[in-house]
Amino acid sequence: MYTKQFEIRWSDVDANRHLANSAYTNFMSHTRMAFLIEQGFTMKELAMHNIGPVVFYEHMFYFKEAFMGQPITVSLEVSGLSEDGSFFKFDHNFYNHKGENLAFCEMFGAWIDLKERKITELPKVLLDLADKFPKSKEYKVLTKEDARAKGRKPVNLSL
């Protein structure tokens, strides 16, 4: 399991004086990028292949509050990857300084070609790196079906 530690700052809290939902998202994003960089998915490597990561969804579950000035640990486990590497799923847990689980998030994303603006498979060099990612106990091989918003379709606003 990969972990990253943070201290909750003034700018991370909301009107209720606890960790804001947007801060959870920022901490997860920072943790994911640090993990990917350490695994060889550097900005230089991504730029060379003209790809970038996109988030399809983040399902958050909150268990306990976290407050300013407290340390927080964010974990990352790879819980899914498609055969071509185009889709990925990460699980994040948030822990306080006592090791108590504060929140859980399931995140699903993909790689896009930054010129075509479409989902793309990973180039072989990055797919070989991704295949070596440490995997969670719940790990599964993802398919395009896993990326579908089950039962949901975009609805345009009528003005």
N, C-alpha and C positions, 0 to 999 in steps of 0.2 A: 504494500500500500504506500502510495506517495503522499506526503504531507507538506504543508506550508503553514508557517505561523505568522500571525498578524496581531497588532494591538488595535483595539477599537478606538478610533479617534473621534473628536468632536464632530467632524464632517460625516461620520458614519452613522450617527444616531438621528432619529426622527422626532416628531413632536411628542411622542410618548416616552422619550428619553431612553429607548432601547435601540438595538441594532436595526437599522432600516432595511426593508426588503431589497432596496437597490444596492445596499452595501454587501448583502449576501451574494448578489449577482456579480458585483465587482470582485469580491474575494475569490469566487469560483473561477471567474475568467482569468484572473492573475495566476491562480493555481494551475489551471489547464495550460496556459501558455508557458509557464515555468517548466511544467512536466514535459511538454512537447519539445521545448528547446533542449532540455537535458537528454531527450531521446534522439536528438539529431534533426528535429524539425525546426531549424533556425530560420530567422527572417531571411537570411541570405539564400538558404536552400529553397524556401517557399517562393521567393522572388525569382529564382532561377527557373522554376517550373511554372511560374505565373499562376499559383493557386493560393487559396486562402480558406480558412475554416468559417463555416456559418452554423448558427444555432437554429434548429427547428423548434425545439421546446425545452423548457426547464420546468419540471414539476417539483415544486417545493413543498415540504412538510415541516412545520415548525413545532418543536416540542417544549422548549424552555427559552426564556429571554436571555439576552446577552447585553451587557452594559458598557458604557464608555470607560476606558482605562483598563479593561480586562483583556488578557491575552486570549486569542482564539486560534484553534488549529483547524485547518480545512484539509480533508483527505480527498484523494482521487483514486478510484479504481476503474479500470477499463472493463466494462461489462458487456461490450459488444463491438464487433467490427465486421463489415461485409467482406466477402472474399476478395473483391477488387480494391478494398480500402476506402471506397467512396463514402460510406456511412460509418459512423462511430457512436458509441454510447458510453458515457462516463457516469459513475455514481459518486456523489460528494456527500460527506458527513462533516458536520461542524461540532467541535468539542470545546468545552471550557477548560480552564486550568486544572479542574478536578477530574477531567476525563469524561465528564457527563456529555451525552449526545444531545446537542441543542436543536439540530435540524438535519434533514436529509433532502437531497435533490437528485433526481434522475434527469440527465441532460442527454439530448439526442441531437446530433449534428451531421454535417457532410462537408466535403471539400468541393469548392467551385473553381472553375476556370475563370480567372479574373478578366479575361478578354471576352470570352463567349457568354459569361454570366450564367453558366449552367453547371449542374453537378458533374463532377468528373472523377474518374478513378485515380488512385495514387500512381505516380510513376514507380517503376520497379524498385528503384533505390529506396524510396520512402516506404513502399509496401513491405519490403524486406525488414525495415526498421520497425514498422507497425506490427508486423507478425511477432516481434520479440517483446512487445509491450507486456508487462506483468498483467495477468488477467484475474478478475474476481471469481469467486466460487459460482456466481450466477451467470458467468460469461456465456454468450451465445453468438453464433454466426448470424449476422443481420442480412435481411433481404430488402428489396424495394418496398415490399408490403409493410415492413416495420416502420417505414418512413411516412406512410399514409396517415392523414388525420382522420381516423376511423369515424365515418358518419358525418364528417364536417366538410363543408364546401364554402369557399368565399362567398359572401353576400354583399352586393354593392349597396351603398347608401343611396336612397332616392331623395333627391333634394327638390 
